[in-house]
C-alpha cells in the first residue's frame, strides 16, 4: 500500500514508522525545513513542500497513493489536504487528524474526510475506559456510517453476569464484536459466558438505543 502523510511532526513520523514496519510505501510531506528529520524515518520518501498546494501533491504522486493521512497540527491544513486529495486526485481513503475537538463537526465527507481521528477525544475515552466500570464509553466513530465502537467493563452486579452470549437479547443495531478477558481479546461465540470484569467491545449503529443497551448491561431488574 502506498501512503502519503502530510505533516512530518512527531505524529506523522510515528505513523510513518508503523506503516513502514508493515511493509507499506510512505512519503512524508512538510513545508517546514525543521521538520525534515530524514534520519529519523530513513526508509520513507521525504518532500519539502506545502501539502496545501496542488503542485506539491502532484510531486508527492498523490494520484498513485491508496491513502493520504493529513496529520499536521493545523486543522485548516488537514481539511484542505483531505479535500484536495479526494476531489482533485480521487484518493480512495483519506484520514485526517483533528487537533481541536470543536472543529470535529467539519471533518466529514463534505471536506473529503473518510476517517477523522481526534486525539483529544481518544485520550478522553481512554481515561474514561480506565476508570469507569459499568459505563458505556465511546471509543471511536465511523464517520461514513455514523456507527460507534463502544466499550463497557461488565460489573459484578450486571444482570448479564453468568449469561451465555447467545441468550442475550441485544438491542436493535448493536453487535457484540469482541470481549477482552484477562488481557486476551476473544471473538465471542453464542456459547461463551459473560463474566464480571469482561471488557465488551460493541458496535452500535447510529439509530441504536444507547440507554437500552446501558440498562441491559448494568441495571438489574427490580425485585418484588
Phi, psi and omega in degrees: 000139179255128185233133172251130180245120175268116183111108183254029174285195184299323180292310180300317180294321179296317178298316181300315181298318179296317181291320178296322179296336178264016175069031174263157176270131187230135171239128177258131181237130176206146182267353181266121178303328181293342180275351183281068178266069189301322183296335182287335176222070191293334184277353179273158169276142182239142179220121176272101184192165179271111184293351176276357180256136181301324181298323179291317180294324177295318179296327179281359180058047179298331180295345180259357187270156178270328182217140169242136180246117176266100191241025180283172178272009182242115182298324180297316179296317182296323178292315181296316180299316180297316181296315179296318181298320184282314187276325184267333185238353178061037179297130185299326186219127177240134179237126185235137177277132175255118181270321181249115181305335179294340181266359188301328183298337181278342186276077182221191184298330180299331178257014177078014183266121175274317181227124176254131181242111181261106181300314178300321181293318179296318179296320177298317180297322179293322177296314180297319181296326183287332187248346187260126172243125180091004178245137175288130179239125177281120182267321187202148176238130174276114188290331181289318183261339185080002179287151180244149165261120182248149177234141175214132173269119187290119180282162181298331183271010180295140176293345181266356180299124182087002181266140175288142182304321182292346180267354185277128176269087183291143176301156179304144177066026174231142181222131172282109186271325182197160170224147180247123182230125181055037177081002182249125176284137181232142172273110188292135173252168182296340183265354178290142179257131179286137182234151176301135182095349175297138172265117181263130174252118189238133173264122182239127178292168183296336180263003183293146180272098182296324180295319178296322178294317178299316180296320180298320187275334191238316189280123176281146175301145179295141180260151179253000000 
